Amino acid sequence: MVNTMETAYQKVKVHNELEWCQVMDMDTKEKIEKLLLKSRVSYYVKWEKPKMFSGDKFGTCVFCVNQLQKEDADEAIQPLIEDERSKVKFINRKMEKSFY
């Protein structure tokens, strides 16, 4: 006989990611990734393709973090020098799409 008990969390779908910041430079993207990993902040990267005829080959990279780790993420990138921080646009908006 198999006992299949459900936990209260199995039916709950949580969607608490923020579009945290936007980067248009590959070097800055890599530096942010290293700093987030070093601080153990979970994230994922969402790519936005470049607009047609823009001449931009990289496009836009949006870092998404859990709302509960936003302060940790903000603290993690403090070592970025001021020149590189100007390449980062902070969005801090709740994700609009649900992926489940």
N, C-alpha and C positions, 0 to 999 in steps of 0.2 A: 504494500500500500504506500503510495507516494503522497506526502503531505505538502500541499502547495499553498503556503501562506503568503499573502501579499503584505508588503509594508505600506505604510501611509505615503511614503515618498515615491512609490512606483507610479502613481497616477498623477503626481504633481509635475507640471512642466514649468521650469523656471527659465526666464529669459531676462537676464540682468546684465547684458553687455552694453558697454558704451563705445561709441566711435570716439576714441580718445584724442588722437592727433593725426594730422595729415602731413606727409613728407613727399617732396618732389625730387629728392636727391638720393642716389643710391648709397653714397658714402655715409650720409646722415642716417639713413635707414639702418645700415649695418651697425653703426655706433649705438643707436637706440636699442636694437636687438640685443647687443652684447650687454648693455647696462641693465636691461630688463631681466635677462637670463641670470646675470650676476646677483640681482636682487630677488630672484625667484618669483618674479611676477609673471603670471600666465597671460598670454596674449595670443592673438592671431592677426594676420595681415590680410587685408582686403584690397585687391588691386582694382583701380579704376583705369580703364584704357584711355590713352590720350585722344583728344578730340581730333577729328579729321582736319587736315591742313594746318595743324598747330606747330608742326616741326618738332614736337616733343616725342622722343622715342621711349622714354621711361614711363610716362604716365604719372599716376598719383597712387601713393601707397597710404592706406589708412590703417593705423594700429587700433585694434579693439581690445579693451580690457574689461574685466569684471568690475562692476560698480564698487564692490567691496575692496578692490585692490587699487582703485584710482589714486588714493593718497600715496600708496607705496610706489606706484608708477611715476607720479610727479616727483617724489623724492629721489627715485632711481636716476632720473636724467639730470639732476642738478649738476653733475660734473661736466656736462656739455658747456663748452665755452660760449660766450655771448654771441659770437659770430655764427656758430652753428645753430643756436636756438632761434635765430631769425629765419632759418630755413624750415622751422617746424610751426605749423598752424594748429593750435589747440581747438578742438571741436567740442568735445564733452557733450555729446548728445546721445540719447538712447537709440539703440538700433531700431530701425523701422520694420525690417523684415524678420520673419520667424522662419527658421530653417528646419523645423520638426513638424 
